Amino acid sequence: MHFRIRELLVAAWFALALALPALSQTQDQLPGGNPALPLVHVDNGANSAAVQKAHYVVLVSLDGFRWDYAKHDGATHLLSLGKQGVWAPEGMMPSFPSLTFPNHFAIVTGLYPEHHGLVANSFYDETKQARYAIADSKAVTDGSWYSGVPLWSLAESQGMRTACLFWPGSEAKIAGFRPTWYAQFDSKTEATDAEEHARIDNAVALLRLPDAERPHFITIYYSEPDHEGHEFGPDAPQTKAAVLKVDALVGKLKAALDSTHLPIDLVVISDHGMAKVDGGWITLDQFADLTGFEAAGSLLYGKTEEDRARVYNQLKKASAQFVVYRRKDVPAGLDYNQNPREGDPVVIATGPYTIRAHAPPPGKPETPPNAGMHGLDPHKIPEMKASFFAAGPDIVRGRTVATFENVNLYPWLAHMLGLHAQKNDGSLNVLANTLRDGGAEPENPEPAQTEPVH
C-alpha cells in the first residue's frame, strides 16, 4: 500500500515537472503597464534580500545610431545625458561583423561573435545542418544556437529579476534562464508609435512593482534609425528625422525614470553605424565555381578541403572590392577565425560594397542594394562605429572616454548591478574610471544560484 502511494506521488511529481515550463511562463498583464506591448512573465522567484538593496540599470539600444549622429543631427537629449555622466565622442567599436544580432549579443555576453555563436544575422551550422536567420522565429527562440551567459541570465542566476523590452536573444532560454519579463518581437508592429511609447510605460510600470518583484536590469531596444539609414542612406533627411525621434524617446524615458526616484543608471548605446553603399551587387559565383557550397549571404561553406582551397584560390585576386582568407588566417584583430559558422574561405569587403554568394534564382526579382549598409570592418571603416552615453548614481559626471570595444560593456554593467560576471572577452579595467567606486569589488558578494527558481 505504501509503495503504491509513493508510486502515485512520484507520477504526480513527474507530471507537474513536465507542466512547470508552461505554468511558469504566462502572458500576464503587467500592473500599470501599457497593453500595446504585452509581456510574457516567467516565474523566476523573488529578488533576494541583497538584490532588493541594489541599484538599477536600464540599457537602451538605438539600432544603427552611428557614433557621429548625435552631434551632427543635434540629438540634445543624448548629448545632455553624456554631459550628466559619460560618453564616447569618437564612438564605441562594434565587434566584427558590425551587424545587429552579433553585436547586441556581444554587448550582453562580453563575447566576440565567434565565441557567442551569432557570427552573422544569418549563417549555416554544419554540425546542426541547419540555418539561423533573424527572421526565423523558431531559430531565434531556440537557446541551443547561443553560447555565453547574457546579462539577464546572469542576473536571474544570482537572485536578481530582469526584464527585456526587446533584445536579440531575449526570447530564448539561454544558460538555464529567460528574463522574468520579456516582449515578443513582431517586426510589423514594433516600430509603431504605440509600441515605441509602450516600452517606456512598461519600463516604469516594472519599476513600480513591489521590491521583491521589481526588475533591477531592464533592456529596451529600438530599431530606428537603422531602418531609415538602410533605405535612404546615413545622410538623408529621413534618417536625421529618425535620429531626432529616438532622441526624443530617450528624453521621455529619462524623465519617466527620474519620476520613480529610484537609483537608476541609464545606459544608451547602439550596435553599429551606417555607411553609404558604393555601387551594385558583387556576386561571388561570378568569380568562382561555388558548386557544392552552402551559402548564407556572403558566407561560404565548402563541404571538402579541396573545394575550400579551390574557391579560395579563385577568389583571392578576383577583385579589389574584397579580400579573401582561409578562416584560420583571418587577421587576429577581427576575432573571426575560430568558429566553423564563419565559413571557409572568408570574404571581407574592403569598402561599403554589398557582397552575396548568388543572385536570386530564375523567376525571383532582382532588387538593387539598399542606400545604406553596415557589417564592415569597423577598424578600417569608421562609419561602422557605434554610440555610447550613460549617466546615473554609479557613474562619474562629465567625463568622456576614448573609443573602446563593446565587449567591455558586459563586465562594466555586471559590476554596476553587483553581479559576478562570467568569463568574457572584455575587461572592467577599460571603463573602471567611469565608475564612482573605480570598479572596486564589493566586500560581501551575494552567492550565485545555479538553477532557476520555480
N, C-alpha and C positions, 0 to 999 in steps of 0.2 A: 504493500500500500504506500509506504513512504517512498519507495523507488518510483512508483507511478506518479506521485505528486511532484517529486523532483524532476521527473522527465517532462511533465507538463509545464513546470516553471521554466525549465531550460528552453523548451519550444516557444513559450510565450516571450522570453527574453530575446531569443533569436529573431522572432517576428518583429519585435519592437526595434531591434537594432537595424533590421533592414529598412524599417519605415522611418528611422530617425532623419536621414538626409532630407526626405520630403517634409517631415514635420518641422524640422529646424530651419527651413528656408521657405518663407512665405512672402507674398506681395502685400505688405501691410501699409495702411495709410499712416504716414508719419504725422504725429500730433502737431498741428500748426503748420504742416507742410503744404506745398503747392501741388494740387492734383495734376497739373500739366506735366509733371515729371514724377510718376510713381516710382517708388523704390522697393527693391527686394530686401527683406530683412532676414538675416541669418542669426540664429540664437547662439552666439559665442560666449554667453555668460555675461557677468557684470565686470566693470572695471575693478581692478584690485584696489585695495586701500591706498597703496602708494601712488598708483596712477591717478587717483582722484585728486591728488595734490599737484599733479604735474601741469605744465603749460600745454598750449595747443599749437598745432601747426596746420595752416591751410595752404596747400600747394596748388597753384593755378598754372595751367599751361595754355598759352595762346599759340596755336599751331601756325608755323610758318612766319612768326613775328621776327623779322630779320633784325640783327643787332643794332642797325642804324635807323630803324623806322621811328623810334620814339623821338629822337632829336629832329630828324628830318621832317617828320609829319606833325610835330607838336603834340605828342601824347602827354598832356600835362599831368594826369593822374599818376602815370607810371614814373615820370621824372620826379614828381613830388615824393612818391614812395621811396625812390632811390636816395633823395636828399635826406629823408627822415631816417634812413638806415644805410644800406649798402647797395651798390650796383656796379655793373661791369660796362664802362663807357665804350670799350673796344670789343665787347661781346664775349660770349661763352662758346667754347669749342665743342661742337657736337662730335659724337663718335661716327666713324665711317661704317657703313654708308649713311650720309646725312638724310635719312628717311624717318617717317613718323613713328612707326612701331618700334624699330630698332632703338631709337633714341629715347622714346618715352620709357621703354623698359630698362634701358641703361641708367636713366635717372633714378628709377625706384629700386634698382638692384645693385647699383655701383659696378656693374659688369659690362665689359665691352660686348657688342652684339655676338661675336663668335663664342663668347662664354655663356651668355644667357640664352642663346639659341635662335633669336629672331634676327637672322642675318640680312633680311630684306623685308619689304612689305609682302612679298610673295616669293616662295622658294620651294625647292623639292628636297625631300628627305629620302635618301637611297635606302636606308635601313627600314624605314616605315613603308617605303614605296608609295608615298602619299605626298600631297601638296598642302602647304599652308598658304592661305591668302586672306588678307584683312577683310575681304567682303564675304568670306565663308564663315558664317556664324558657328557652324559645327566645329571647325578647327579653332577659331578664336576662343571658344569656351571650353576647349579641351586642354586641361592642365599639363598633359604629357608633352606638349610642344615647348614648354617653358622650363628653363633652368634658373637657379638662383632663388633668393628669398625676397620678394618685393616688400617694400616698407609696410604695407598693410598686413601681410602675413607675419612679418617680423613682430609688429606691434601686437597682433592678436595672440601670438605665441607667448608674449610676455605680459599678458593680462590687460592689454590696452585695446579698447574698442575703436574701430575705424569706419570711415565712410568714403566711397568713391562715387562722385557725381560725374561719372565717366573717367576712364583712363584705360589705355590699351593693356589688356591682360586682367583687368579687374573683375571680369565676369567668369573667370575660370578659377577652379580650386587649385591653388599653387602652394607647394610646401605645406600642405595639410589644411589650408585655410582659404576662405573667402572673406572679404570685408563684412563687417556686421550689417552695413547698409550699402547697397550699390544700385546704380541705374543701368538699365539695359539699353544699349546704344541702338538707335534707329536713324540711319542717315537721312531718311525722308523728313524727320521732324526735329532733329537735334539742333539745327541752326535757326529754327523759328524764334521769333521774339518771345513767345510764351515760354519755350523751354530754356532759352538763354537766361531769362529773368528768374525762372523757377529754380535754377541752380543756386542762385543767391538766396531765395526764400527758403529753400530746403537746407542750405548750409546753416542759416540762422536757426531754423527750427531744430536741427540736430543739436546745436549748441545750447538750446534751451531745454533739452531733456534733463531729467534728474542726474545728479553727479554719477551715479552708478551705471547709467546707460549712455552718457554723453560721449561721442567720439572725440578723441584727442588729436587724431590725424584725419584730415579731410582733403581729398583731391577734387579739383574742378578742371574740366577740360573744355576748351572752346576750339572749334575747327576753323575759326577765322583768325587772321586774314589769309590763311593758306589757300582757300578756295579761290579767292579773288586774285591772289598772286599767280596761281596757275592759269586761270582763264584770261586775265588781262595783262599780266606782267607785273613785276615788282614796282615799277614806277608809274603805274596807271592811276588815274584819279579814283577809280573804283576800289583799288587796293588801299589808297590813303583813307577813303571813307570807312573801309572795314577796320583799318588801324584805329581810327578815332572812335569807332563804335565799340570795339572791345576795350579801349582805354576808358571809355565812359562806364562800361560794365565793371571794370576794376575799381573805378571811383565809387560806384554804388556799393560794390561788395565791401570795400574798405569802411565806408560809413556804416554799413549794416553790422559788420564785425565789431566796430567800435561801440555800437549801441548795446552790445552784450556785456560790456565791462569785464570781459574775461581776458586773461593774459595770452594773447594770440600773436604768433609770429606769422605774418603773411609773406609768402614767397611766390613771386610771379616769374615764370621762365617761359622759354619756347624750346622747341625741339630742334629747329634748324632754321636757315634763312631761305632765300629765294634768288635765283638769277634769271636774267632774260635769255631765252633759248636762242641759240645761233644755228640757223639752217634747219633742214628737214631731217627725216629719219636716217639713221645709219643702221643698215640691216646686215647682220654678221654673215648670214648664209650667202651673201653676195661675194664674200671674200674667202669662205671656207666651206667645205662639204660637211654639213652637220648631220648627215645620215647616222641614225642610231643614237643620237644625243637626246636627252631630255633637256628642256629649256624652260626658264621662268624669267620673262623679261630679257635681260642681257646675261643672266646666269646660265652657264653651260655645264651639263653633267654627262661626261663620257662614260660609257659602260666598260671600256677596256683601256689599259695604259697605252696601248698602241694608238687608239683613237684620240686620246687626250694629247699625246705628243704630236700626232699628225696635225690636229687643229691648231695647237699652239704654234707650230711652225708655219702654218698657212696664214695665221693672223698677226704674227709678231712684227711684220714690216708692212702690213696691209694699208695702214692709214695713220696720218699724224694726229687724227682726232681721238685716238685711243691708244693705250698701251696694254699689253697682254703679258701675264705672268703665269707660270705654273704656280699652283696655290702655295706650295711651300716656299716660294721665292717672292711672294708679295712683301713689299717693304715693311719692316717691323713696326714703323711708326703708325701704320694703318690698323694694326692689331686685327688682321684679317687673313690669317694664313694657316689656321689650325682646324677649322670646322668643315667637314665634308659638305655641309649645306651650302657653303660658299661656292661650290662648283670647282671645276678644274678643266681647262685653264680659266683664269680670272681676267675679265676685261674691264678696264677702268678708263672713263672718259678723261681727256686732257683739258677739257673746257666745257662750256654749257651746251653739250651735244647730247641728243637723245639717241640711245642705242637700244636695239632689240635684236633678238636672235632671228626672228622670222617676220615677214609681213603677214597680214591677215590671210587666211586661206581663201581660195576662189569662192566667190559668192558673198563674202563678208566685205562690208565697205571699208575703204581706206580712209583714215582720218589723219590730218596733219598733227604734229606735236602741239602741246599747249604753248602758250606765250611765255610761261614761266616754269622753272624746274628746280629741283634740288636732288640730293643723293650723291653729290660730287665730293671730291676730296677737300675737306674744309681747311686743310693746311696749305693748299695751293690756290683755292678759290675762296677768298674772304667773304663773298656774298653768302656763303653757307653758314656763317656764324650765327649763333642764337642770342637770345636776350636773357638777362638776369637782373632782378630787382628784389629786395627783401627789406622788411622792417618789422620790428616788434620788440618785446621786452628782453629777449635773449640776444639781440643784435645791436652792435655798436651803431652810433649815429654819425652820419655824414662822412662815410668812408667809401672810396672807390677801390675796386680790385682789378688786377690785370687779368687778361684772358686766361681762363682755366678750362680743363676738360670737364665735361658734365658728369662723369662718373664720380667726381669728388663731392657731388651734392649728397650722395647716399650716406656716407659717414657723418656729414655735417647735419643733415636732417635727423638722423638717428640720435645724434648727441643732443640736439635741442629737445627731443622727445624723451630723453633719458633711457634709450634703448641700447642694448648690446648689439652692435652691427655684426652681421655675418662677414666672413672673409670676402673681400671685394677688390676691384682694381683701382679704387680711389684711395685718398688719404685725407684724414681730418686735418692734417697739418696745412693743407693748401688754403683752407678757409678759416683756420682757427683764429686768425686775427680779426675776423668779423664778429666773433662771439664775445659777449661781455665777460664770460668766465675763461676766455682764452683756450677753450677746448679741454679744460681740466676734467678728469674723471670724477664722478660722484663718489662720496665717501661710503655710502651704504647702498650699493646697487640692488635693484629688485631681481630676485632669481627668475630665470626663464621657465615657462611651461613648455612642455614638448608635444602636447596633444591638444586638439580643440576641446573646449568645454561645451557640453550639451546639457 
